[in-house]
Amino acid sequence: MPGRRAKVALVLLLLLLGCSLSFALLNFLFPLQVQLAYSPVITASDGSVINAFLSPDDKWRMQLEQEEVNPVLKKAVLLKEDRYFYYHPGLNPVALVRAFLNNTIRGKTTSGASTITMQVARLLYPKERTYWHKLTELYRALQLEWHYSKDEILLLYFNLVPFGGNIEGVKAASVLYFHQSPKQLSLAQAVTLAVIPNKPSSLRIGVQNQRIVAFRNKWLEYYRQEQAFPEREIEDALAEPLEATRQEAPRVAPHFAYRMHRQYRHQAIINTTLNRQAQEKVEKLAYNYLQQLRHKNIHNASVLVLNNQTHAVEAYLGSADFTDAAHGGQVDGVRAIRSPGSTLKPYLYATAFDVGLITPKTVINDVPIDYAGYRPENYFGNYSGNITIEQALATSLNVPAVKVLDELEVHRFIRKLSQAGFSQIRKESSQLGLSLILGGCGVKLEELTNLFSTFANQGRHTPIRWLQSDTSAAQTPLVSPAAAYMVNQILTQLKRPDLPHNAHNSARLPKIAWKTGTSYGRKDAWSIGYNKKYTIGVWVGNFSGEGVPELNGTDSATPLLFDLFNTIDYDSPETWFTAPKGLSYRSVCVESGKPVNSFCTSHTTDTYIPGISAVAKCTHLKRVAVSADGKMAYCTSCQPNAGFEEKWYPNYAPEILTFFDSEHIPYQQLPLHNPACSRIFQEFAPVITSPTAEMEYILERNEHQQLMLHANTHNEVKQVYWYINNKFLKAASPTEKIFFEPEKAGHFKISCTDDQGRNTDSHITIRFIGG
């Protein structure tokens, strides 16, 4: 007997070894291939599906992840399909024998023996139901058990099980039938999804709901008998109506979804940072707001919301109406390249703060100016004369911004813009000039919004986070915390022209810093705002590029910006930015914004950056030696030994004097300088403003056209002398406009000499056409 048992054991061992070797050989010759093509799914930060796309084989097959498996659905499926799933090796011998006997005795298929693993094998390798294919299915089931864990096999089942039409997998079914995540399924919904795969073609949700409910309740009674779920939950599930129908896949934030799909096309699940609630509020607000603008021929709006703490995109609106094909609703305005208008000015001033050119109280000239033919104008066409930097930024004046850019130098500012991620500006850097600060360049809404988020983060620029998996915290210091704070304080002021009409009467005016912008031709209206939590960028206009007379950042974009802040961040605490280290305060002269001098009588407090900001004292007055009767001024070269006194006079720049004269603004003039003085002054020589130097003028020969001569001169100048090609033309007062008619074409030398002997030359070219 012992010898016989040993022989049996040996035979069994050899048989097992043979089977194992055969399986290994078959596994090598016919390897298991599990390559599922999933529907790309875009999820919000809470995990809900906000958008989805068909799989490459045109199926709605959304990948279910392990943490999304609903325990109720899992329990219902295991009890119904394969209660011994976690105990068998892929096939259930008892069930196989029972099914074989029943089917043989009755001569037809009356019961099945397919385990969940075998069903997965059949779904992976669909074949006709024959005995040979059943054997193949058994082999594939063993392969699955060899290569995957039980939970992984069950997950494959949940991802492949059919639900009618082109819907596969419980996640697609949950989203398309119930518009919710599988984790949120009720017991009734879970059992519904558990029973449909048995008859996916005859149990179609939305078409045969009554049959489905009857079938569902039959299984709920079975679960009651098995005491699988609490009695109260069974009762509630039995009473729950089935009102579901097949719905379209979610289409929240379509521009954002298409962008994420293109950018991460190889990911089945794209877990984004989008805040679904914020997104839906933005979509509703922008759509309703745009309806109010349509009668003005304004048809498009775009919005981007960034979280300043996480740098994540919380809302993304490419256009207010994606379905508006007549007005380019499918254009993504967040990525479109548009003219920024005045929105780059805060960054310019912050950069100038950091290099010591200016401080908020620095006084700058706001008067007409000419840069080799480029003559910037303020938005409303008027000028302020002398104005502080903070007033110039708060009121968005153009001329002071161009002057600051000229002092800073264009190429230097372009480098700063490139550092901030402005791609189009980087591409066109060689073609850009002073006009870029007034919108003469191309930017994107996402670039501008992220730039303003930098001011909310003490000058640190961080790449936008699109996905929850983005962990890059790389930060680039664009401006100092002190410069960022100065800008924050200026952009929070409410006494400014870009406050929407009637906004002062609003009880819901948000506490934000913001800047508006309107592009040339009124084609783009911008309003970018931020507080400690959010930065919101708004663009309003027409994707067609059509300008609208009523379009401007103040009344077209800012009301929507305010509504967005009041809705998204309604309960925000009233905390604000605090002064950082590296920022100090000093007393400056009101007249110049420079540290006070002995003659300064009006003082104010200014912020500055120690070691960076200029420390030169105020020079808005200068001491002048004048005769006893006050009619003659002396310099050190002609000052008499006696018979004179020293007085303080305003130290105006020549362009300010020209502005005062043109606007008929009275000012204190210096007495005539001693005519007997032989000293020739080189400082404050006349500045020829017309004609523009180095320009070519094309004139009609028979029209007798004339060119105007004009120069800015110093306060003490009473008369200037004009020369054409070294030939005297005329003497005139400094503010008088002189005209001359060229007699022939060619190069001309224009000279202007003041009564102090200071001279300036300018060269132009004349060309005639016609006649």
Order of alpha helices (4+ residues) and beta strands (2+ residues): alpha-beta-beta-beta-alpha-alpha-alpha-alpha-alpha-beta-alpha-alpha-alpha-alpha-alpha-beta-alpha-beta-beta-alpha-beta-beta-alpha-alpha-alpha-alpha-alpha-beta-beta-alpha-beta-beta-beta-alpha-beta-beta-beta-beta-beta-alpha-beta-beta-beta-beta-beta-beta-beta-beta-beta
